[in-house]
Amino acid sequence: MDENLNPISGGVVKTDYSVSNTTAKDGYFKLSRRSNTYDYLIFFKKGYKIDTTRTVWVQSGESLGYSFLNERIDTIQLRKLNKK
């Protein structure tokens, strides 16, 4: 989504394993899994700042957290680049 919470279509979502796909008109995407987990997802589209997020993380060394895995619906916002 963009800063105004509008879906971004045609954005690229890439994994650290070079698997990639583009976002649909509604901003959703789906990636085929080639391994048990992805460490990072990288989001980019021309005119926006690139953003990266972890898909598996540990909180306080006690519990695992997951984002964008197992058909979980999560959201990331991309900010437009400031043009000077």
C-alpha positions, 0 to 999 in steps of 0.5 A, a space after each residue: 500500500 502507499 502512504 494513503 493506504 491505497 493498493 500499489 499494483 505492479 510493485 515487485 516483491 522479491 525474496 532473498 532467494 531471487 524468487 519474485 512476483 508483481 503485485 496485483 491491482 488490489 496490491 496482493 501478491 503470492 510467491 511459490 515457496 522453494 524452501 522452508 522459510 524466506 528470511 526477507 521480502 524486498 518490496 520496490 516500485 519505481 518512484 517509491 523507496 525500497 523496503 525490506 521486511 523479515 518473514 521470520 523473527 524472534 521476540 525476546 528470544 522466546 517466541 517466533 513471529 511470522 509475517 507474509 507466510 502461510 497465507 497470512 495477510 500482512 501489509 507494508 506501506 511504501 513511501 514515495 521518493 522525494 523528488 528535488 
